[in-house]
Amino acid sequence: MKHLAKLFMICFLIVNLLMFSCSIIFKTNVFYESNKIISLLGMIGIIIIWILFYKKISPLYCKQSEKRKKIFLTIYFFLFFIIEIIYLKELKVNPTWDFGVIFNNAKNFVNHIPIGYIEYFEYCPNNIFLYLFYIIILKIGTLVPFIDSLTILGIINIICIELSVFLLYKIATKVYNEYLGITVLFIALFISPLFLYTPIIYTDTTTMFIPLLLLYVYLIQKEKTEKKEWNYIILFSVIAYIGYNLKMSCLIIVIALLIHMILNKDYKLCLKYIGSLTIVFLCFSIFYKTTIINNEKFHFNDNNVGSLPFTHYIMMGLEKKETKERMTYGGYVEEDALFTKSLKPEERKKANIEEWCRRLKSYSFVELLNFYGNKIANTWGDGTYFAPIKISRNPIKKSQLQEIYLPNGKYFNIYLNFAQSIQYALLFLIGISAYKMRKDKTNTYLYLTIFGLFLFLIIWETRSRYVVNYIPLLLLVALKGLEKKDKNCV
């Protein structure tokens, strides 16, 4: 198993090199492209700033009393919340795309108005959980009449993001040390999607804390006795079930942790987790189907349109098409959605597979390499994480922040090059981190998670937005690239 772990780390280093090199060689978003030279120079400056903070500022924090540390953390997260409230207020949009369908349907349901597009949830049952979440929050929101429903959901979204950053700090302190724990809070202030996605209340941010919470529960369980560990294993399984129903990619960290247990020959623990996950998923799925999916009140199953199968998203993962926003390179294409929906439910899988094969054969070897190079760059090399596109759709008001963050803004190019510098810095430090850990199996699950997400998005429909809920894990891995062995703060 030791040799297998080493082999995996070599594979991960190759994948990281692909991410980094493709991000530089290929265009990350053809409709707003950064200056590669400026961004690479900016990367060097950013890394120097992070190193200086780690070396000079983090030791000062570590020397403080526990009381002062708690005061500092309280102030930090309060200011973080205030900044995000400002971004929510200034960049709020009228919900469109999937976000709009779910929001408007939930609002109609709460207000006892006929649902406009209930068929959506039969086509895309993966968004039913988020729809139910919206309904619960909006029902509670009716008790607070002076705050509109979109703002209430935005505040919940901010809480999810803040919880993610807090868990990131706790895990970094536990996995590494307190020096890196406080450093990651500093680095988080540089990550623009943590702020720009506050008005976009979708699974990208509402699930951001779930992979971290799964990891945190696992780390706590490792410290417990065999008798008490079952409480955490069951809790882990319940969180995994909720995460899966909100966003399927949340399961990638679950798979990574199971593989990590096998690599460490912890077979007994692995079997406990598999057993618990199987029972929880089976029992909860039966309960969910009988009480929610088949409930006539929601009309999820009586529209006779059928769901879009997994093969549909794999088929889209091979499409190259120019849209109003960009070249897709495996991203969402409306024509593909209309094609699959036009077929009878029982015909869709076969037709998707046939189209997938046709597209694959249509590329020459060189064209296929070029396609995947662009797909990797579009997914992993976009430092904006598609946020400018999302917040430019139907903005509610005009704001000075739009001059910075919207593609047609006066200062957008400055922001774009800054965001690209951050992304290059993260990818570079992830590579350094992997090189340092190439002979160490301690935290293999972190690299397995990113590797699994890479493989998933190579096959699946993708864009950089699909990485947003794993940004904290990217930060956690990149931190190791800053670490010095002489740091002893715990």
Secondary structure, DSSP 8 states (H G I E B T S, - for coil): -HHHHHHHHHHHHHHHHHHHHHHHHS-S-TTS---HHHHHHHHHHHHHHHHHIIIIIHHHHHTS-HHHHHHHHHHHHHHHHHHHHHHHHHH-B---HHHHHHHHHHHHHHTT---S-TTHHHH-GGGHHHHHHHHHHHHHHTT-TTS-HHHHHHHHHHHHHHHHHHHHHHHHHHHT-HHHHHHHHHHHTT-THHHHTTT--SHHHHTTHHHHHHHHHHHHHHHS-TTTHHHHHHHHHHHHHHHHHH-GGGHHHHHHHHHHHHHTT-HHHHHHHHHHHHHHHHHHHHHHIIIIIT-TTTTSSSS------HHHHHHHTT---B-SS-B-SSS--HHHHHHHHTS-GGGHHHHHHHHHHHHHHHS-HHHHHHHHHHHHHHHHS-TTTTHHHHHTSSBSS--TTHHHHSTTSTTHHHHHHHHHHHHHHHHHHHHHHHHHTTT--TTHHHHHHHHHHHHHHHHS---GGGGGGGHHHHHHHHHTTT--TT----
